[in-house]
Amino acid sequence: MKTALTIAGSDCSGGAGIQADLKTMLANGVYGMSAITALTAQNTTGVAAIMNVTPEFLGQQLDCIFTDIFPDAVKIGMVSDKDLIRMIAQKLRQYQPKHVVVDPVMVATSGARLIADDAVEVLQQELFPLATVLTPNIPEAEVLLGENIASKEGMEKAAEEIGRQYGCGVLCKGGHSINDANDLLYQDGKVTWFAGKRINNPNTHGTGCTLSSAIAANLAKGCELAEAVRLAKEYISGALAAMLDLGKGSGPMNHGYMLK
């Protein structure tokens, strides 16, 4: 069985973070493992508290995973502390996994910044050059690019510039009202659009985590990047279309919608 590792924060309400990642990995046919960067107290209405682990403990988790069940792919989610980012980069350089999916979680759906400027700088310097693919949404791509993105052409320019800068693939996610739910993959000088249908479901908690984990799962199974993205989009569309409705806020998707 192929294996995948998520390095991310915990969501005690189960809709995002490592809980969403592990559900997604199982649903996509790989064995999931996790290294926890932070504990959060949160639910569908918001985040109440965050408690980061120490860099040393994160390093110990990663050593235990890589020296025993080596992951075929790694997904990295929200890491808000620069010392934790440095530890992840150090361990990736040490163990050199084949596939690394980085979801650069920097801007909340509400538009609020989730990560300090100095941590963004470390992400860019230390982690992005180790990535197979980055999966920014449009607000995050705007932070990386330093300018606004307001069109399909703007998405293409942003993905290409970010990809050339860090030497990796870039999936620019168009779910933030530009070009409907279409996503753009830049890889090795080539641009590929993935058409998506906008599903009228207000419960979208954890969509970014889920998409990046599904991409990692498909890379772990041996898919090429474009095929991994296509399959991941199919999966997330199914999870949204199942219309799960839990909680008082923006609720989670049904990660196991295909299980009867």
Residue pairs with C-beta under 8 A, 6 or more apart in sequence:
1 30
1 31
2 29
2 30
2 31
2 72
2 73
2 217
2 220
2 221
2 222
3 30
3 31
3 32
3 33
3 69
3 70
3 71
3 72
3 73
3 220
4 25
4 30
4 31
4 32
4 33
4 71
4 72
4 73
4 74
4 75
4 213
4 216
4 217
4 220
5 32
5 33
5 34
5 35
5 65
5 71
5 73
5 74
5 75
5 97
6 18
6 21
6 22
6 25
6 32
6 33
6 34
6 35
6 74
6 75
6 76
6 77
6 213
6 216
7 34
7 35
7 37
7 58
7 62
7 74
7 75
7 76
7 77
7 79
7 88
8 17
8 18
8 21
8 34
8 36
8 37
8 75
8 76
8 77
8 78
8 79
8 209
9 17
9 18
9 36
9 37
9 38
9 39
9 40
9 50
9 77
9 78
9 79
10 17
10 18
10 19
10 36
10 38
10 39
10 40
11 17
11 18
11 19
11 20
11 40
11 42
11 206
12 39
12 40
12 41
12 42
12 43
13 42
13 43
13 44
13 205
13 247
13 252
14 20
14 23
14 252
15 44
15 205
15 206
15 247
15 251
15 252
15 253
16 205
16 206
16 208
16 209
16 252
17 40
17 77
17 78
17 206
17 209
18 34
18 36
18 77
20 206
20 209
20 210
20 213
20 252
20 255
21 32
21 34
21 75
21 77
21 209
21 210
21 213
22 32
22 34
23 255
23 256
24 32
24 209
24 210
24 213
24 214
24 217
24 235
24 255
25 31
25 32
25 213
25 216
25 217
26 32
26 256
27 235
27 255
27 256
27 258
27 259
28 213
28 214
28 217
28 218
28 221
28 231
28 232
28 235
29 217
29 221
30 72
30 73
30 217
30 220
30 221
31 69
32 213
32 217
33 65
33 69
33 71
35 58
35 61
35 62
35 65
36 53
36 58
36 61
37 52
37 53
37 58
37 77
37 78
37 79
37 81
37 84
38 50
38 51
38 52
38 53
38 78
38 79
38 80
38 81
39 50
39 51
39 53
40 47
40 49
40 50
40 51
41 47
41 48
41 49
41 50
42 48
43 247
43 248
43 249
44 203
44 205
44 246
44 247
44 248
44 249
44 250
44 251
44 252
45 247
45 248
45 249
46 249
50 80
52 80
52 81
52 84
53 84
55 81
55 83
55 84
55 86
55 87
56 87
58 84
58 87
58 88
59 87
59 90
59 91
62 87
62 88
62 91
62 95
63 91
65 71
66 91
66 94
66 95
66 97
70 95
70 97
71 97
71 220
72 97
72 98
72 99
72 219
72 220
72 221
73 97
73 98
73 99
73 100
73 101
73 216
73 217
73 219
73 220
74 92
74 97
74 99
74 100
74 101
74 216
75 100
75 101
75 102
75 103
75 212
75 213
75 215
75 216
76 88
76 100
76 101
76 102
76 103
76 127
77 103
77 105
77 209
77 212
78 103
78 105
78 114
78 115
79 85
79 88
79 105
79 119
79 123
80 114
80 115
80 116
80 119
81 119
82 116
82 118
82 119
82 121
82 122
85 119
85 122
85 123
85 126
85 127
86 122
86 126
88 127
89 126
89 127
89 130
92 100
92 127
92 130
93 130
99 132
99 216
99 219
99 220
100 130
100 131
100 132
101 131
101 132
101 133
101 135
101 212
101 213
101 215
101 216
101 219
102 127
102 128
102 130
102 131
102 133
102 134
102 135
102 212
103 134
103 135
103 208
103 209
103 211
103 212
104 123
104 128
104 134
104 135
104 136
104 140
104 144
105 114
105 115
105 140
105 208
106 113
106 114
106 115
106 120
106 136
106 139
106 140
106 143
107 113
107 114
107 137
107 139
107 140
107 143
108 114
109 204
109 250
111 139
115 123
120 143
124 144
124 166
128 134
128 166
128 168
129 166
129 167
129 168
131 166
131 168
131 169
132 168
132 169
132 219
132 225
133 168
133 169
133 170
133 171
133 185
133 187
133 215
133 225
134 162
134 163
134 166
134 168
134 169
134 170
134 171
135 170
135 171
135 173
135 208
135 211
135 212
135 215
136 144
136 162
136 170
136 171
136 172
136 173
137 172
137 173
137 175
137 176
137 208
138 149
138 155
138 172
138 173
138 174
138 175
138 176
138 178
139 176
141 149
141 155
141 158
141 159
141 162
141 170
141 172
142 148
142 149
142 158
144 158
144 162
145 158
145 161
145 162
148 154
149 155
149 158
149 172
149 178
150 178
151 178
151 179
152 178
152 179
152 182
152 184
154 178
155 172
155 174
155 178
155 179
155 184
156 184
156 186
156 191
158 170
158 172
159 170
159 171
159 172
159 184
159 185
159 186
159 191
160 170
160 186
160 191
162 170
162 172
162 186
163 169
163 170
163 186
163 187
169 185
169 186
169 187
169 188
169 225
170 185
170 186
170 187
171 183
171 184
171 185
171 215
171 229
172 183
172 184
172 185
172 186
173 183
173 208
173 211
174 180
174 181
174 182
174 183
174 184
174 196
175 181
175 183
175 196
175 207
180 196
180 197
180 198
181 196
181 197
181 198
181 199
182 193
182 194
182 195
182 196
183 193
183 194
183 196
183 229
183 233
184 191
184 192
184 193
184 194
185 191
185 192
185 193
185 194
185 225
185 226
185 229
187 225
187 226
192 226
194 229
194 230
194 233
196 233
196 237
197 237
199 237
199 240
199 241
201 240
201 241
201 243
202 250
202 251
203 240
203 243
203 244
203 245
203 246
203 247
203 250
203 251
203 252
203 253
204 240
204 250
204 253
205 247
205 249
205 250
205 251
205 252
205 253
206 252
206 253
207 236
207 240
207 253
210 235
210 236
210 239
210 253
210 255
211 232
211 233
211 236
214 228
214 231
214 232
214 235
214 236
215 225
215 228
215 229
215 232
217 232
218 227
218 228
218 231
218 232
219 225
219 228
223 231
236 253
238 257
238 258
239 253
239 254
239 255
239 257
240 253
241 257
242 253
242 254
242 257
243 254
244 251
244 252
244 253
244 254
244 257
245 251
246 252
